[in-house]
Amino acid sequence: MRIQLDIKPLDSWLEIKKFPPVISGPCSAETEEQVMQTAMKLSKIPNVRIFRSGIWKPRTRPGMFQGIGEEGLKWLKSVREETGLLSAVEVANPKHVEAALKNEVDILWIGARTTVNPFSMEELAGVLKGVDIPVMIKNPVNPDLNLWIGALERFNQAGINRLAAVHRGFYFFDKTPYRNAPMWEIPIELKRLIPNMPVICDPSHICGERELLKGVAQKALDLEMDGLMIESHIDPDHAWTDPEQQVTPEDLEKLIHSLVVRDQKGNIDFETKLEGLRTEIDKIDAELIHILTRRMELIDEIGTYKLDHNITILQLKRWQNIVQDRLKSGIASGLKKDFLLKLLEIVHNESIQRQTDIYSRRNGKKNPLK
């Protein structure tokens, strides 16, 4: 079911001179000179409309650089006056919000470590009630779509309708090439549930390394994300925080120019062909559902037959033969082994579940697997 939020389109509150719009600036504001030099160069890139910089940094351990603090907000005000770029900062508590508003910051964003806490979201949304300012909300560090949606809803209910979601990846236990796993299915589902929600991708925090930025940025555009947030620093190798994921303004401009912006819709012939193919997929999906239904009906018959003859549910040798045979056939047809294994496992688990239900009903007991 789709979620209805009162949200203004991105282009109604952000001037987009060239697609994709890019939010850029250093991970942390370090000195006034560093901020101004970076901003001046970024202002010459047509795609860059918003200058971002961390003023307060949520650090894992005490003693690490935790941001320059409120002094840096004055530098951002100078950036807007000198370059015309809008300013954006991360806020994590009501004091941050008060200081940002006092210094006329244009846009606020909520970081992943704050989004994960509904109490913080409620408090920040309450502070901003009645304040007309754009807010960008990053996904929580853990892959929980409902937490992300809940944060967006809280701010929207507080009257914030210039709202955007920022996809910055998720903490994942398994080793991946990325600092934070993209898990693209989550922002895609967010766009499906809230179609009018602008979703901006943050390749810097997904990648953690500048060499990976282009691939993730291109993927974001291919998935119809509405913009990019990429960190840029005048001297990234000597940045005080996260040097590996920042690029110079010059390299950022090259990266942007290398991206391919594809049409979301084609001409009439293209749309006709595409619609025909989609219709075929719809038919096949209907057939798949019918086939799966019939398969499960047969599973029920097998479960009843086993029970009548006092036979155990799991027939391990039979299952091993099925996996071996289906893998061989599927791989020969061009399907990937991992995909087949996942599919077979889902079907097998459902089959075991259904047969266990039959046994439980016969015995008058509730299925312990549920």
LUMTORLO-871155 format. One record per residue (C-alpha): residue number from 0; x, y, z. Coordinates in Angstrom, 3 decimals. Layout:
! LUMTORLO-871155
{dovex->NUM x->X y->Y z->Z} $
...
! end
This chain:
! LUMTORLO-871155
{dovex->0 x->0.000 y->0.000 z->0.000} $
{dovex->1 x->1.341 y->3.394 z->-0.982} $
{dovex->2 x->1.878 y->6.108 z->1.630} $
{dovex->3 x->0.493 y->9.577 z->0.988} $
{dovex->4 x->2.690 y->12.426 z->2.208} $
{dovex->5 x->2.287 y->16.122 z->1.475} $
{dovex->6 x->5.618 y->16.789 z->-0.235} $
{dovex->7 x->6.639 y->19.477 z->-2.685} $
{dovex->8 x->8.568 y->18.377 z->-5.806} $
{dovex->9 x->12.322 y->18.830 z->-5.572} $
{dovex->10 x->12.458 y->21.271 z->-8.477} $
{dovex->11 x->9.926 y->23.542 z->-6.738} $
{dovex->12 x->12.422 y->24.429 z->-4.010} $
{dovex->13 x->15.765 y->23.688 z->-5.638} $
{dovex->14 x->16.874 y->25.365 z->-8.846} $
{dovex->15 x->18.154 y->22.546 z->-11.059} $
{dovex->16 x->20.328 y->24.065 z->-13.763} $
{dovex->17 x->21.597 y->20.725 z->-14.992} $
{dovex->18 x->20.676 y->17.147 z->-14.138} $
{dovex->19 x->21.656 y->15.514 z->-11.896} $
{dovex->20 x->21.611 y->18.117 z->-9.128} $
{dovex->21 x->24.616 y->17.591 z->-6.858} $
{dovex->22 x->25.084 y->18.441 z->-3.206} $
{dovex->23 x->28.785 y->18.762 z->-2.477} $
{dovex->24 x->31.333 y->20.071 z->-0.027} $
{dovex->25 x->33.803 y->18.742 z->2.521} $
{dovex->26 x->32.985 y->16.056 z->5.043} $
{dovex->27 x->33.945 y->18.553 z->7.752} $
{dovex->28 x->34.380 y->22.304 z->7.861} $
{dovex->29 x->37.966 y->22.695 z->9.080} $
{dovex->30 x->39.004 y->26.288 z->8.431} $
{dovex->31 x->37.367 y->29.280 z->6.818} $
{dovex->32 x->39.944 y->29.189 z->4.030} $
{dovex->33 x->39.318 y->25.496 z->3.313} $
{dovex->34 x->35.555 y->26.048 z->3.208} $
{dovex->35 x->35.684 y->29.125 z->0.975} $
{dovex->36 x->38.242 y->27.740 z->-1.485} $
{dovex->37 x->36.264 y->24.535 z->-1.904} $
{dovex->38 x->32.983 y->26.422 z->-2.301} $
{dovex->39 x->34.374 y->28.844 z->-4.882} $
{dovex->40 x->35.507 y->25.975 z->-7.105} $
{dovex->41 x->32.295 y->23.998 z->-6.632} $
{dovex->42 x->30.203 y->27.044 z->-7.562} $
{dovex->43 x->31.648 y->26.866 z->-11.079} $
{dovex->44 x->30.089 y->23.401 z->-11.620} $
{dovex->45 x->26.527 y->23.891 z->-12.969} $
{dovex->46 x->25.216 y->20.702 z->-11.337} $
{dovex->47 x->26.238 y->21.783 z->-7.830} $
{dovex->48 x->23.474 y->23.815 z->-6.219} $
{dovex->49 x->23.985 y->23.021 z->-2.536} $
{dovex->50 x->27.148 y->23.313 z->-0.467} $
{dovex->51 x->27.256 y->20.787 z->2.380} $
{dovex->52 x->29.688 y->20.628 z->5.246} $
{dovex->53 x->29.767 y->18.870 z->8.591} $
{dovex->54 x->29.768 y->21.350 z->11.488} $
{dovex->55 x->29.052 y->18.850 z->14.257} $
{dovex->56 x->30.496 y->15.372 z->13.665} $
{dovex->57 x->29.153 y->12.260 z->15.428} $
{dovex->58 x->32.418 y->10.470 z->16.241} $
{dovex->59 x->32.696 y->6.917 z->17.472} $
{dovex->60 x->35.217 y->7.684 z->20.210} $
{dovex->61 x->35.985 y->10.785 z->22.296} $
{dovex->62 x->39.118 y->12.675 z->21.406} $
{dovex->63 x->38.454 y->12.459 z->17.667} $
{dovex->64 x->37.675 y->15.643 z->15.740} $
{dovex->65 x->33.994 y->16.326 z->16.451} $
{dovex->66 x->33.555 y->19.305 z->14.164} $
{dovex->67 x->34.426 y->22.972 z->14.334} $
{dovex->68 x->31.079 y->23.835 z->15.908} $
{dovex->69 x->28.953 y->26.936 z->15.611} $
{dovex->70 x->31.838 y->29.072 z->14.330} $
{dovex->71 x->31.663 y->27.159 z->11.053} $
{dovex->72 x->28.085 y->28.279 z->10.462} $
{dovex->73 x->29.380 y->31.810 z->9.846} $
{dovex->74 x->31.634 y->30.437 z->7.121} $
{dovex->75 x->28.639 y->28.786 z->5.443} $
{dovex->76 x->26.780 y->32.066 z->5.529} $
{dovex->77 x->29.734 y->33.659 z->3.743} $
{dovex->78 x->29.676 y->30.834 z->1.178} $
{dovex->79 x->26.108 y->31.693 z->0.232} $
{dovex->80 x->26.879 y->35.406 z->0.028} $
{dovex->81 x->30.006 y->34.874 z->-2.096} $
{dovex->82 x->28.880 y->32.021 z->-4.370} $
{dovex->83 x->25.089 y->31.868 z->-4.349} $
{dovex->84 x->25.188 y->28.215 z->-3.307} $
{dovex->85 x->22.634 y->27.084 z->-0.738} $
{dovex->86 x->24.088 y->25.822 z->2.538} $
{dovex->87 x->23.289 y->22.500 z->4.212} $
{dovex->88 x->24.394 y->21.102 z->7.565} $
{dovex->89 x->23.710 y->18.018 z->9.653} $
{dovex->90 x->21.789 y->18.546 z->12.887} $
{dovex->91 x->21.338 y->15.996 z->15.653} $
{dovex->92 x->19.673 y->17.858 z->18.522} $
{dovex->93 x->17.556 y->20.985 z->19.187} $
{dovex->94 x->20.634 y->23.117 z->19.976} $
{dovex->95 x->22.070 y->22.343 z->16.543} $
{dovex->96 x->18.771 y->23.329 z->14.927} $
{dovex->97 x->18.596 y->26.596 z->16.874} $
{dovex->98 x->22.173 y->27.539 z->15.900} $
{dovex->99 x->21.627 y->26.604 z->12.246} $
{dovex->100 x->18.441 y->28.656 z->11.978} $
{dovex->101 x->20.063 y->31.631 z->13.733} $
{dovex->102 x->22.845 y->31.588 z->11.118} $
{dovex->103 x->20.366 y->31.289 z->8.233} $
{dovex->104 x->21.374 y->27.829 z->7.043} $
{dovex->105 x->19.232 y->26.976 z->4.015} $
{dovex->106 x->18.812 y->23.205 z->4.373} $
{dovex->107 x->19.094 y->20.762 z->7.278} $
{dovex->108 x->19.938 y->17.101 z->7.043} $
{dovex->109 x->19.551 y->14.333 z->9.582} $
{dovex->110 x->22.375 y->11.799 z->9.781} $
{dovex->111 x->22.054 y->8.022 z->9.784} $
{dovex->112 x->23.014 y->7.652 z->13.447} $
{dovex->113 x->20.228 y->10.033 z->14.430} $
{dovex->114 x->17.568 y->8.621 z->12.096} $
{dovex->115 x->17.889 y->5.274 z->13.837} $
{dovex->116 x->16.455 y->6.764 z->17.054} $
{dovex->117 x->12.688 y->7.528 z->16.954} $
{dovex->118 x->12.980 y->9.625 z->20.130} $
{dovex->119 x->15.506 y->11.911 z->18.415} $
{dovex->120 x->13.321 y->12.114 z->15.316} $
{dovex->121 x->10.294 y->13.070 z->17.395} $
{dovex->122 x->12.291 y->15.743 z->19.237} $
{dovex->123 x->13.787 y->17.282 z->16.087} $
{dovex->124 x->10.478 y->17.233 z->14.233} $
{dovex->125 x->8.868 y->18.966 z->17.209} $
{dovex->126 x->11.504 y->21.704 z->17.241} $
{dovex->127 x->10.930 y->22.355 z->13.538} $
{dovex->128 x->7.152 y->22.461 z->13.742} $
{dovex->129 x->6.036 y->25.629 z->12.006} $
{dovex->130 x->9.492 y->26.268 z->10.498} $
{dovex->131 x->9.552 y->26.430 z->6.694} $
{dovex->132 x->12.899 y->24.864 z->5.807} $
{dovex->133 x->13.905 y->21.897 z->3.606} $
{dovex->134 x->14.991 y->18.772 z->5.476} $
{dovex->135 x->16.901 y->15.812 z->4.054} $
{dovex->136 x->16.789 y->12.575 z->6.038} $
{dovex->137 x->19.441 y->9.904 z->5.598} $
{dovex->138 x->18.536 y->6.259 z->5.968} $
{dovex->139 x->19.237 y->4.678 z->9.370} $
{dovex->140 x->22.539 y->2.825 z->9.729} $
{dovex->141 x->20.720 y->-0.508 z->9.881} $
{dovex->142 x->18.592 y->-1.713 z->6.944} $
{dovex->143 x->15.180 y->-0.907 z->8.415} $
{dovex->144 x->12.847 y->0.693 z->5.881} $
{dovex->145 x->10.123 y->1.354 z->8.456} $
{dovex->146 x->12.521 y->3.420 z->10.591} $
{dovex->147 x->13.355 y->5.533 z->7.549} $
{dovex->148 x->9.709 y->5.971 z->6.601} $
{dovex->149 x->8.794 y->6.766 z->10.199} $
{dovex->150 x->11.370 y->9.560 z->10.316} $
{dovex->151 x->10.060 y->11.055 z->7.073} $
{dovex->152 x->6.479 y->10.838 z->8.341} $
{dovex->153 x->7.327 y->12.580 z->11.615} $
{dovex->154 x->8.821 y->15.591 z->9.842} $
{dovex->155 x->6.021 y->15.736 z->7.310} $
{dovex->156 x->3.413 y->15.672 z->10.097} $
{dovex->157 x->5.316 y->18.567 z->11.708} $
{dovex->158 x->4.636 y->20.594 z->8.558} $
{dovex->159 x->7.898 y->20.031 z->6.670} $
{dovex->160 x->6.851 y->19.514 z->3.049} $
{dovex->161 x->10.164 y->20.352 z->1.424} $
{dovex->162 x->11.472 y->16.927 z->2.249} $
{dovex->163 x->13.952 y->14.494 z->0.679} $
{dovex->164 x->15.351 y->11.082 z->1.571} $
{dovex->165 x->19.089 y->10.428 z->1.271} $
{dovex->166 x->20.308 y->6.915 z->0.533} $
{dovex->167 x->23.783 y->6.495 z->2.075} $
{dovex->168 x->23.942 y->2.710 z->2.396} $
{dovex->169 x->23.624 y->0.403 z->5.385} $
{dovex->170 x->25.937 y->-1.183 z->7.897} $
{dovex->171 x->26.344 y->-4.849 z->6.991} $
{dovex->172 x->28.175 y->-7.585 z->8.876} $
{dovex->173 x->29.363 y->-9.426 z->5.783} $
{dovex->174 x->32.443 y->-8.072 z->4.029} $
{dovex->175 x->31.625 y->-6.043 z->0.912} $
{dovex->176 x->33.657 y->-3.701 z->-1.326} $
{dovex->177 x->31.721 y->-0.806 z->0.181} $
{dovex->178 x->31.907 y->1.087 z->3.434} $
{dovex->179 x->28.119 y->0.767 z->3.651} $
{dovex->180 x->26.254 y->-1.795 z->1.554} $
{dovex->181 x->23.993 y->-0.084 z->-1.019} $
{dovex->182 x->21.107 y->-2.562 z->-0.645} $
{dovex->183 x->19.397 y->-0.844 z->-3.580} $
{dovex->184 x->16.168 y->-2.745 z->-2.968} $
{dovex->185 x->15.478 y->-0.565 z->0.095} $
{dovex->186 x->15.499 y->2.893 z->-1.592} $
{dovex->187 x->13.647 y->1.330 z->-4.541} $
{dovex->188 x->10.927 y->0.130 z->-2.183} $
{dovex->189 x->10.848 y->3.566 z->-0.545} $
{dovex->190 x->10.218 y->5.139 z->-3.962} $
{dovex->191 x->7.482 y->2.597 z->-4.638} $
{dovex->192 x->5.726 y->3.260 z->-1.336} $
{dovex->193 x->6.131 y->7.063 z->-1.475} $
{dovex->194 x->6.302 y->7.893 z->-5.218} $
{dovex->195 x->6.495 y->11.658 z->-4.683} $
{dovex->196 x->9.456 y->11.419 z->-2.269} $
{dovex->197 x->12.706 y->12.762 z->-3.797} $
{dovex->198 x->15.503 y->10.271 z->-3.160} $
{dovex->199 x->19.095 y->11.514 z->-3.305} $
{dovex->200 x->22.000 y->9.067 z->-3.334} $
{dovex->201 x->25.135 y->9.633 z->-1.229} $
{dovex->202 x->27.864 y->7.615 z->-3.014} $
{dovex->203 x->30.571 y->8.990 z->-0.685} $
{dovex->204 x->29.240 y->7.166 z->2.372} $
{dovex->205 x->28.271 y->4.073 z->0.413} $
{dovex->206 x->31.715 y->3.707 z->-1.129} $
{dovex->207 x->34.175 y->4.940 z->1.476} $
{dovex->208 x->36.748 y->5.112 z->-1.349} $
{dovex->209 x->36.826 y->7.633 z->-4.167} $
{dovex->210 x->37.658 y->4.975 z->-6.776} $
{dovex->211 x->34.198 y->3.440 z->-6.354} $
{dovex->212 x->32.209 y->6.673 z->-6.614} $
{dovex->213 x->31.521 y->6.655 z->-10.355} $
{dovex->214 x->30.005 y->3.175 z->-10.429} $
{dovex->215 x->27.645 y->3.864 z->-7.532} $
{dovex->216 x->26.691 y->7.304 z->-8.864} $
{dovex->217 x->25.863 y->5.809 z->-12.265} $
{dovex->218 x->23.825 y->3.039 z->-10.662} $
{dovex->219 x->21.866 y->5.650 z->-8.706} $
{dovex->220 x->20.970 y->7.531 z->-11.891} $
{dovex->221 x->20.040 y->4.303 z->-13.665} $
{dovex->222 x->17.623 y->3.619 z->-10.797} $
{dovex->223 x->16.042 y->7.060 z->-11.248} $
{dovex->224 x->17.423 y->8.690 z->-8.105} $
{dovex->225 x->16.741 y->12.409 z->-8.044} $
{dovex->226 x->20.238 y->13.688 z->-7.251} $
{dovex->227 x->23.623 y->12.971 z->-5.729} $
{dovex->228 x->25.487 y->13.984 z->-2.574} $
{dovex->229 x->29.251 y->13.679 z->-3.096} $
{dovex->230 x->31.886 y->15.001 z->-0.721} $
{dovex->231 x->34.512 y->17.349 z->-2.122} $
{dovex->232 x->37.535 y->18.912 z->-0.458} $
{dovex->233 x->40.176 y->21.314 z->-1.757} $
{dovex->234 x->42.864 y->18.927 z->-0.458} $
{dovex->235 x->41.140 y->15.588 z->0.274} $
{dovex->236 x->44.286 y->13.630 z->1.104} $
{dovex->237 x->44.825 y->15.894 z->4.115} $
{dovex->238 x->41.195 y->16.155 z->5.231} $
{dovex->239 x->40.603 y->15.907 z->8.967} $
{dovex->240 x->37.820 y->13.333 z->8.506} $
{dovex->241 x->37.189 y->10.589 z->5.908} $
{dovex->242 x->39.908 y->11.611 z->3.412} $
{dovex->243 x->39.552 y->8.430 z->1.331} $
{dovex->244 x->36.000 y->9.159 z->0.184} $
{dovex->245 x->36.439 y->12.832 z->-0.771} $
{dovex->246 x->37.467 y->14.208 z->-4.175} $
{dovex->247 x->38.755 y->17.549 z->-5.384} $
{dovex->248 x->36.241 y->19.864 z->-7.104} $
{dovex->249 x->38.108 y->19.236 z->-10.371} $
{dovex->250 x->37.721 y->15.473 z->-10.041} $
{dovex->251 x->34.089 y->15.891 z->-9.054} $
{dovex->252 x->33.416 y->17.812 z->-12.258} $
{dovex->253 x->35.083 y->15.061 z->-14.311} $
{dovex->254 x->33.021 y->12.435 z->-12.501} $
{dovex->255 x->29.763 y->14.284 z->-13.187} $
{dovex->256 x->30.611 y->14.688 z->-16.872} $
{dovex->257 x->31.336 y->10.960 z->-17.147} $
{dovex->258 x->27.859 y->9.980 z->-15.953} $
{dovex->259 x->25.249 y->8.893 z->-18.470} $
{dovex->260 x->21.806 y->10.385 z->-17.925} $
{dovex->261 x->19.250 y->8.071 z->-19.495} $
{dovex->262 x->15.691 y->8.910 z->-20.445} $
{dovex->263 x->13.043 y->7.638 z->-18.082} $
{dovex->264 x->10.630 y->7.407 z->-20.995} $
{dovex->265 x->11.237 y->6.789 z->-24.693} $
{dovex->266 x->9.295 y->7.648 z->-27.848} $
{dovex->267 x->5.958 y->6.060 z->-28.819} $
{dovex->268 x->7.562 y->3.081 z->-30.600} $
{dovex->269 x->9.784 y->2.438 z->-27.600} $
{dovex->270 x->6.888 y->2.655 z->-25.146} $
{dovex->271 x->4.753 y->0.351 z->-27.311} $
{dovex->272 x->7.500 y->-2.263 z->-27.473} $
{dovex->273 x->8.196 y->-1.940 z->-23.752} $
{dovex->274 x->4.519 y->-2.264 z->-22.879} $
{dovex->275 x->4.290 y->-5.401 z->-25.014} $
{dovex->276 x->7.210 y->-6.982 z->-23.181} $
{dovex->277 x->5.746 y->-6.021 z->-19.817} $
{dovex->278 x->2.442 y->-7.592 z->-20.797} $
{dovex->279 x->4.276 y->-10.836 z->-21.554} $
{dovex->280 x->5.958 y->-10.666 z->-18.145} $
{dovex->281 x->2.551 y->-10.154 z->-16.490} $
{dovex->282 x->1.251 y->-13.277 z->-18.239} $
{dovex->283 x->4.280 y->-15.327 z->-17.211} $
{dovex->284 x->3.990 y->-14.105 z->-13.610} $
{dovex->285 x->0.348 y->-15.227 z->-13.581} $
{dovex->286 x->1.439 y->-18.626 z->-14.900} $
{dovex->287 x->4.160 y->-18.847 z->-12.234} $
{dovex->288 x->1.631 y->-18.163 z->-9.492} $
{dovex->289 x->-0.699 y->-20.815 z->-10.940} $
{dovex->290 x->2.172 y->-23.320 z->-11.151} $
{dovex->291 x->3.296 y->-22.600 z->-7.586} $
{dovex->292 x->-0.283 y->-22.976 z->-6.358} $
{dovex->293 x->-0.575 y->-26.351 z->-8.084} $
{dovex->294 x->2.793 y->-27.428 z->-6.688} $
{dovex->295 x->1.712 y->-26.597 z->-3.150} $
{dovex->296 x->-1.551 y->-28.494 z->-3.654} $
{dovex->297 x->0.530 y->-31.530 z->-4.574} $
{dovex->298 x->2.698 y->-30.945 z->-1.517} $
{dovex->299 x->-0.451 y->-31.039 z->0.628} $
{dovex->300 x->-1.427 y->-34.348 z->-0.965} $
{dovex->301 x->2.053 y->-35.741 z->-0.309} $
{dovex->302 x->1.949 y->-34.531 z->3.300} $
{dovex->303 x->-1.392 y->-36.235 z->3.894} $
{dovex->304 x->-0.196 y->-39.421 z->2.209} $
{dovex->305 x->2.981 y->-39.502 z->4.340} $
{dovex->306 x->0.949 y->-38.977 z->7.502} $
{dovex->307 x->-1.488 y->-41.754 z->6.609} $
{dovex->308 x->1.463 y->-44.111 z->6.228} $
{dovex->309 x->3.389 y->-42.834 z->9.267} $
{dovex->310 x->6.336 y->-41.489 z->7.222} $
{dovex->311 x->8.552 y->-38.575 z->8.296} $
{dovex->312 x->8.137 y->-35.232 z->6.578} $
{dovex->313 x->11.755 y->-34.605 z->5.526} $
{dovex->314 x->13.123 y->-37.001 z->2.929} $
{dovex->315 x->16.718 y->-35.793 z->2.787} $
{dovex->316 x->17.914 y->-37.984 z->-0.080} $
{dovex->317 x->14.957 y->-36.919 z->-2.221} $
{dovex->318 x->15.691 y->-33.237 z->-1.459} $
{dovex->319 x->19.383 y->-33.622 z->-2.354} $
{dovex->320 x->18.447 y->-35.225 z->-5.672} $
{dovex->321 x->16.000 y->-32.414 z->-6.418} $
{dovex->322 x->18.630 y->-29.738 z->-5.764} $
{dovex->323 x->21.220 y->-31.497 z->-7.917} $
{dovex->324 x->18.784 y->-32.078 z->-10.789} $
{dovex->325 x->17.213 y->-28.585 z->-10.750} $
{dovex->326 x->20.598 y->-26.877 z->-10.544} $
{dovex->327 x->21.904 y->-28.823 z->-13.496} $
{dovex->328 x->18.833 y->-28.046 z->-15.585} $
{dovex->329 x->18.632 y->-24.385 z->-14.534} $
{dovex->330 x->22.316 y->-23.609 z->-15.062} $
{dovex->331 x->22.131 y->-25.217 z->-18.490} $
{dovex->332 x->19.250 y->-22.829 z->-19.257} $
{dovex->333 x->21.322 y->-19.787 z->-18.312} $
{dovex->334 x->20.138 y->-19.184 z->-14.741} $
{dovex->335 x->22.601 y->-18.344 z->-11.983} $
{dovex->336 x->23.399 y->-20.963 z->-9.351} $
{dovex->337 x->22.901 y->-18.591 z->-6.387} $
{dovex->338 x->19.498 y->-17.525 z->-7.683} $
{dovex->339 x->18.396 y->-21.139 z->-8.163} $
{dovex->340 x->19.583 y->-22.157 z->-4.705} $
{dovex->341 x->17.660 y->-19.312 z->-3.063} $
{dovex->342 x->14.535 y->-20.122 z->-5.069} $
{dovex->343 x->14.703 y->-23.834 z->-4.283} $
{dovex->344 x->15.295 y->-23.109 z->-0.601} $
{dovex->345 x->12.231 y->-20.825 z->-0.405} $
{dovex->346 x->10.012 y->-23.407 z->-2.113} $
{dovex->347 x->11.388 y->-26.251 z->0.018} $
{dovex->348 x->10.899 y->-24.333 z->3.277} $
{dovex->349 x->7.296 y->-23.569 z->2.345} $
{dovex->350 x->6.755 y->-27.225 z->1.467} $
{dovex->351 x->8.075 y->-28.378 z->4.849} $
{dovex->352 x->5.944 y->-25.718 z->6.570} $
{dovex->353 x->2.761 y->-26.893 z->4.856} $
{dovex->354 x->3.396 y->-30.551 z->5.623} $
{dovex->355 x->4.151 y->-29.699 z->9.246} $
{dovex->356 x->0.813 y->-27.859 z->9.402} $
{dovex->357 x->-0.952 y->-30.997 z->8.192} $
{dovex->358 x->0.705 y->-33.121 z->10.871} $
{dovex->359 x->-0.100 y->-30.552 z->13.560} $
{dovex->360 x->-3.761 y->-30.299 z->12.576} $
{dovex->361 x->-4.140 y->-34.089 z->12.625} $
{dovex->362 x->-2.616 y->-34.174 z->16.112} $
{dovex->363 x->-4.670 y->-31.215 z->17.281} $
{dovex->364 x->-1.550 y->-29.193 z->18.048} $
{dovex->365 x->-0.307 y->-25.795 z->16.936} $
{dovex->366 x->2.599 y->-25.901 z->14.491} $
{dovex->367 x->5.743 y->-25.258 z->16.580} $
{dovex->368 x->7.519 y->-23.787 z->13.514} $
{dovex->369 x->5.169 y->-20.811 z->13.463} $
! end
